Amino acid sequence: MLAGQLHTLGGASQFIAARVPLRRKAATRHGGRRNSCNPERIGQLLQTVSGCAENERTNWTGPRRRARFMVMTESQLNAIAKAQTGQTVIVTGAAGFIGSHTCEALLRRGDNVVAIDSFTPHYDPARKHANLASVQATADAIRREAGPSAPKYAFLEADCCRADDLDRAFQIGATFSAGTPVRRMIHLAGRAGVRAPASEAPNYVAMNVVATTEVLEACRRHGFGDRAGAGSPADQGRTGQGVTKFGHLAMASSSSVYGGGPPGWNGPFHEDMPADRPLSVYAATKRATEVIAHAYTRVSNLRVTCLRFFTVVGPRARPDLTPSMFGSAIWEGRSITQFGDGSMARDYTFVGDTVTGILASLDRFERANAGTVEHGEDYEVINLGNDRPITLSQYISTLSGLLDRTPVINQVPVPPSEPHSTWADLTKARRLLAYAPTTPFEEALASFIDWYRATILEPTGA
């Protein structure tokens, strides 16, 4: 039975038909929205994305701007290229801020990508369509340069809470490598936002805890825990045509799991610190996903790396994040809301550095076998930050300077969901991933502003 048409690396006008079983099930609901994956809906979506891709090629990422909006530096691209594997990777949340950049990085280093996203409307889905169009534009450019040897790419609208949708992604991935099972997955999908009210808890549990459990179960179901015949640890990296023998899931967590840290703590957060006093529903659900993942490594033999992201900034940042909210307000002369006296601090991390860490985590077992990093455990929690907290006052000053505007500040009390500071201890990331962020905060924010002015604030005049 024809499951649907999928966007492939061949271009916006080319599709492949994936012949996979389609089990009829009632669609799940998230926040009252029915999320179906029928062939007609996917076809309609692809027509929309095709238009976005063409628009982006002419307006967003043409020759004048691509250099400005590339988030990976040459050194970062070289670092991920050294671990190139040519494997197939499933990426959830692929149309999001971090997910779209991750897909592009995987394609650039030669990996096949099955990208999935459900386009939940927590912010304007048009932004997600545009992100996905950029991934397609990158895939097209690689295909034009590499020809038949280019990596394969497909997009599938899919809901991580549905087992049949996840199975379909695995089946599509297997077609990319002559039936060889997919053994790598990056799970970035989920509902974000630390300031959501308690009434939103059911949605957060569904989209974070339930969805992640379904992803873990899909990995188990598709053999990620099967190490039969894998031999010694030294043999468990690669075999045959570069096909990995064991499975590995890298998944997004959050620095919010630390809460405010231990009482009186004013230093960096390290992974062994207590994380059982979350300040928000979101943080609680992210911590729950870590605990469930740990259980799966014990009962199902999976290998899982949980990545605690620290305030990521850069091109394509979500509209509900402060760069977008403050940026538009400052640009239009509206007031911005400052929590407290401006002494709050966040460890802002450039998205290019975060993506480098994601790919390094995906490859950490191969890197360890090659002797470039230390061996870790099957389950690891690793910080991905910048190791440089920036105060809110400094943040607002830098942002307004980049926009050449004077901010109008409305000071309000700090909400209880907000920790005073976040600061990533990167000792473990350096040891297990050779992770070394290279982008200063000022440069990261400038990169966002360049993109934001050209695509959102002044899309016709930039």
Secondary structure as the mmCIF struct_conf table of DSSP 4:
data_model
#
loop_
_struct_conf.conf_type_id
_struct_conf.id
_struct_conf.beg_label_comp_id
_struct_conf.beg_label_asym_id
_struct_conf.beg_label_seq_id
_struct_conf.end_label_comp_id
_struct_conf.end_label_asym_id
_struct_conf.end_label_seq_id
STRN STRN1 LEU A 2 THR A 8
TURN_TY1_P TURN_TY1_P1 LEU A 9 GLY A 10
STRN STRN2 GLY A 11 ARG A 19
HELX_LH_PP_P HELX_LH_PP_P1 ALA A 26 THR A 28
STRN STRN3 ARG A 29 HIS A 30
TURN_TY1_P TURN_TY1_P2 GLY A 31 GLY A 32
STRN STRN4 ARG A 33 ARG A 34
HELX_RH_AL_P HELX_RH_AL_P1 PRO A 39 ASN A 55
HELX_RH_PI_P HELX_RH_PI_P1 GLU A 56 TRP A 60
BEND BEND1 THR A 61 GLY A 62
TURN_TY1_P TURN_TY1_P3 PRO A 63 ARG A 65
HELX_RH_AL_P HELX_RH_AL_P2 ARG A 66 PHE A 69
BEND BEND2 MET A 72 MET A 72
HELX_RH_AL_P HELX_RH_AL_P3 GLU A 74 ALA A 81
TURN_TY1_P TURN_TY1_P4 LYS A 82 ALA A 83
STRN STRN5 THR A 88 THR A 92
BEND BEND3 GLY A 93 GLY A 93
TURN_TY1_P TURN_TY1_P5 ALA A 94 ALA A 95
BEND BEND4 GLY A 96 GLY A 96
HELX_RH_AL_P HELX_RH_AL_P4 PHE A 97 ARG A 108
TURN_TY1_P TURN_TY1_P6 ARG A 109 GLY A 110
STRN STRN6 ASN A 112 ASP A 117
TURN_TY1_P TURN_TY1_P7 PRO A 121 HIS A 122
BEND BEND5 TYR A 123 TYR A 123
HELX_RH_AL_P HELX_RH_AL_P5 PRO A 125 ALA A 146
HELX_RH_3T_P HELX_RH_3T_P1 GLY A 147 SER A 149
BEND BEND6 ALA A 150 ALA A 150
HELX_LH_PP_P HELX_LH_PP_P2 PRO A 151 LYS A 152
STRN STRN7 TYR A 153 GLU A 157
TURN_TY1_P TURN_TY1_P8 CYS A 160 CYS A 161
HELX_RH_AL_P HELX_RH_AL_P6 ALA A 163 THR A 175
TURN_TY1_P TURN_TY1_P9 PHE A 176 GLY A 179
HELX_LH_PP_P HELX_LH_PP_P3 THR A 180 VAL A 182
STRN STRN8 ARG A 184 HIS A 187
TURN_TY1_P TURN_TY1_P10 VAL A 194 ARG A 195
HELX_RH_3T_P HELX_RH_3T_P2 ALA A 198 GLU A 200
HELX_RH_AL_P HELX_RH_AL_P7 ALA A 201 TYR A 204
HELX_RH_PI_P HELX_RH_PI_P2 VAL A 205 VAL A 210
HELX_RH_AL_P HELX_RH_AL_P8 ALA A 211 ARG A 221
TURN_TY1_P TURN_TY1_P11 HIS A 222 GLY A 225
TURN_TY1_P TURN_TY1_P12 ALA A 228 GLY A 229
BEND BEND7 SER A 232 SER A 232
HELX_RH_3T_P HELX_RH_3T_P3 PRO A 233 ASP A 235
BEND BEND8 GLN A 236 GLY A 237
STRN STRN9 THR A 239 THR A 239
TURN_TY1_P TURN_TY1_P13 GLY A 240 GLY A 242
STRN STRN10 VAL A 243 VAL A 243
BEND BEND9 LYS A 245 PHE A 246
STRN STRN11 HIS A 248 SER A 254
HELX_RH_3T_P HELX_RH_3T_P4 SER A 255 TYR A 258
TURN_TY1_P TURN_TY1_P14 GLY A 259 GLY A 260
BEND BEND10 PRO A 262 PRO A 262
TURN_TY1_P TURN_TY1_P15 PRO A 263 GLY A 264
BEND BEND11 GLY A 267 GLY A 267
STRN STRN12 PHE A 269 PHE A 269
TURN_TY1_P TURN_TY1_P16 GLU A 271 ASP A 272
BEND BEND12 MET A 273 MET A 273
BEND BEND13 LEU A 279 SER A 280
HELX_RH_AL_P HELX_RH_AL_P9 VAL A 281 VAL A 299
BEND BEND14 SER A 300 SER A 300
STRN STRN13 VAL A 304 PHE A 309
STRN STRN14 VAL A 312 VAL A 313
BEND BEND15 GLY A 314 GLY A 314
TURN_TY1_P TURN_TY1_P17 PRO A 315 ARG A 316
TURN_TY1_P TURN_TY1_P18 PRO A 319 ASP A 320
BEND BEND16 LEU A 321 LEU A 321
HELX_RH_AL_P HELX_RH_AL_P10 THR A 322 GLU A 332
TURN_TY1_P TURN_TY1_P19 GLY A 333 GLY A 333
STRN STRN15 SER A 335 PHE A 339
TURN_TY1_P TURN_TY1_P20 GLY A 340 ASP A 341
BEND BEND17 GLY A 342 GLY A 342
STRN STRN16 ALA A 345 ARG A 346
STRN STRN17 THR A 349 PHE A 350
HELX_RH_AL_P HELX_RH_AL_P11 VAL A 351 LEU A 362
TURN_TY1_P TURN_TY1_P21 ASP A 363 ASP A 363
HELX_RH_AL_P HELX_RH_AL_P12 ARG A 364 ASN A 369
TURN_TY1_P TURN_TY1_P22 ALA A 370 GLY A 371
BEND BEND18 THR A 372 VAL A 373
BEND BEND19 ASP A 378 ASP A 378
STRN STRN18 TYR A 379 LEU A 384
BEND BEND20 ASP A 387 ASP A 387
STRN STRN19 ILE A 390 THR A 391
HELX_RH_AL_P HELX_RH_AL_P13 LEU A 392 LEU A 403
TURN_TY1_P TURN_TY1_P23 ASP A 404 ASP A 404
STRN STRN20 VAL A 408 VAL A 412
HELX_LH_PP_P HELX_LH_PP_P4 PRO A 413 PRO A 415
TURN_TY1_P TURN_TY1_P24 PRO A 416 SER A 417
BEND BEND21 HIS A 420 HIS A 420
STRN STRN21 SER A 421 SER A 421
STRN STRN22 ALA A 424 ALA A 424
HELX_RH_AL_P HELX_RH_AL_P14 THR A 427 LEU A 433
HELX_RH_AL_P HELX_RH_AL_P15 PHE A 441 TYR A 452
HELX_RH_PI_P HELX_RH_PI_P3 ARG A 453 LEU A 457
BEND BEND22 GLU A 458 GLU A 458
TURN_TY1_P TURN_TY1_P25 PRO A 459 GLY A 461
#
